[in-house]
Amino acid sequence: MRLGAAGFRGGVHPDYHKELTASLAITALPVPAQVVIPLLQHIGAPCEPLVAVGDHVFVGQKIGESKEFVSAPVHASVSGKVAAIGPYRHSMGKAVEAITIVSDGEDKRDPSLQAPPPLEELTPDEIRRLIREAGIVGLGGACFPAHVKLSPPADKPIDLVILNGAECEPYLTADHRLMLERPEDIVFGLKAIMKALGAKTGIIGIENNKLDALRVLRQAVEGSPGIRVVSLPTKYPQGAEKMLIKATTRRIVPSGGLPMDVGVVNHNVGTAVAVAEALKQGKPLYERVVTVTGGGVARPCNLLVRIGTLVKEVLEACGGVKEDAVKLVIGGPMMGLAQPDADIPVVKGTSGITVLTREEMALREAVPCIRCGKCVDVCPMGLVPVTLAQLTEHKLFERAEKMHVMDCIECGCCAYVCPASRPLTQYFRLAKAQVMGRKRK
């Protein structure tokens, strides 16, 4: 197998602005007085509550679960009393069932949680079970339940696991800091994932604008057979799984296919840390690292935040927002989701909270397409965004599907370079939703 940075077609080089937080160590946000924990924080079936209003819960206690395979349980992030169960607005834009817990200030861990046996003694099935019980999902943003990725069909053997340390999204540095501060856990998590899949080879892909992380991880993998660290060119969206696979192995995932079709499983470095915590400590996923950044934040930082903490409280802990702040984005500016306000909880997929000023926004009014073709040049999936957008505008969703709109990874490269400021990514999200809705019917 040939390994190395092969690059990929298209992509862009946005201003990264990572200097705001790249040198700032992760600090723990104080335990919040109250958390709101959505029962849907993953791709798949929502959880059903396992507690009732008035119940007392402990940190790490399972409070929501589904019997469906594609799902992930949720856990209490503070100890205290369940104050409410009902709809609460999610960063995805809709209200979902959520459990509100008022902290008792004691932060007591669930006494039933125990550290599992050493990794060497665990079977692949036991690893998958422990990862599912811990509620681990992809922490790069997709939130796909981790145990599902670790359960490929028998006819799709996996020989390679790739950890995504590219963190190509502008502004965000949570993964960068984890690579610097938790390298041993990243390598441990990778080994556990490889064992669960029976894979003999592991790769950690890191963009070459993170030389310190490359150095630290290369030291961490010394003496680990089959594992290596690969330096990748700095280009967005280098961290998208199909781009990452091509850049590190030269394998090409077919249209409509998945990484497992070419013998690969991708995970994020943050997910590997969560796996390490689950297998070493018996710790469920009830907190994560979040980058709080942007020109509109008074004091940018990297924080370890309990799931369910309201975004407005996180911003307050960072000194609040500046007067010239005009936009709040959950995630980064390329693939993140803009929010009308900060009264939403941090969830498992919240990698960043970005507050932008008017100067950073460079706001322009959308005008008719001038058919310059720039969107075609930068699309890393080889699509024709200009045509797909026109089909979507005219509600010709079946034709858009035939032109492979479902292969769009919603990276935003086309919208980024569009001189007419067309909301291309939003068009494709709409088209994909319509196609999926029709198929479900």
Stockholm file with secondary structure:
# STOCKHOLM 1.0

chainA/1-441         MRLGAAGFRGGVHPDYHKELTASLAITALPVPAQVVIPLLQHIGAPCEPLVAVGDHVFVGQKIGESKEFVSAPVHASVSGKVAAIGPYRHSMGKAVEAITIVSDGEDKRDPSLQAPPPLEELTPDEIRRLIREAGIVGLGGACFPAHVKLSPPADKPIDLVILNGAECEPYLTADHRLMLERPEDIVFGLKAIMKALGAKTGIIGIENNKLDALRVLRQAVEGSPGIRVVSLPTKYPQGAEKMLIKATTRRIVPSGGLPMDVGVVNHNVGTAVAVAEALKQGKPLYERVVTVTGGGVARPCNLLVRIGTLVKEVLEACGGVKEDAVKLVIGGPMMGLAQPDADIPVVKGTSGITVLTREEMALREAVPCIRCGKCVDVCPMGLVPVTLAQLTEHKLFERAEKMHVMDCIECGCCAYVCPASRPLTQYFRLAKAQVMGRKRK
#=GR chainA/1-441 SS CCCSCCCCSCCBCCCCCGGGTTTCCEEECCCCSEEEEESCCSSSCCCEESSCTTCEECBTCEEEECSSSSCCCEECSSCEEEEEEEEEECTTSSEEEEEEEEECSCCCBCTTCCCCCCGGGCCHHHHHHHHHHTTCBCTTTTCCBHHHHTCCCTTSCCCEEEEECCCCSTTCCHHHHHHHHCHHHHHHHHHHHHHHHTCSEEEEEEETTCHHHHHHHHHHTTTCTTEEEEEECCCBTTTSHHHHHHHHHCCCCCTTCCGGGGTEEEEEHHHHHHHHHHHHHCCCSCEEEEEEESTTBSSCEEEEEETTCBHHHHHHHTTCBCTTEEEEEESCTTTCEEESCSCSBCCTTCCEEEEEEHHHHCCCCCCCCCCCCHHHHHCTTCCCHHHHHHHHHTTCHHHHHHTTGGGCCCCCHHHHHCTTCCCHHHHHHHHHHHHHHHHHC
#=GC SS_cons         CCCSCCCCSCCBCCCCCGGGTTTCCEEECCCCSEEEEESCCSSSCCCEESSCTTCEECBTCEEEECSSSSCCCEECSSCEEEEEEEEEECTTSSEEEEEEEEECSCCCBCTTCCCCCCGGGCCHHHHHHHHHHTTCBCTTTTCCBHHHHTCCCTTSCCCEEEEECCCCSTTCCHHHHHHHHCHHHHHHHHHHHHHHHTCSEEEEEEETTCHHHHHHHHHHTTTCTTEEEEEECCCBTTTSHHHHHHHHHCCCCCTTCCGGGGTEEEEEHHHHHHHHHHHHHCCCSCEEEEEEESTTBSSCEEEEEETTCBHHHHHHHTTCBCTTEEEEEESCTTTCEEESCSCSBCCTTCCEEEEEEHHHHCCCCCCCCCCCCHHHHHCTTCCCHHHHHHHHHTTCHHHHHHTTGGGCCCCCHHHHHCTTCCCHHHHHHHHHHHHHHHHHC
//
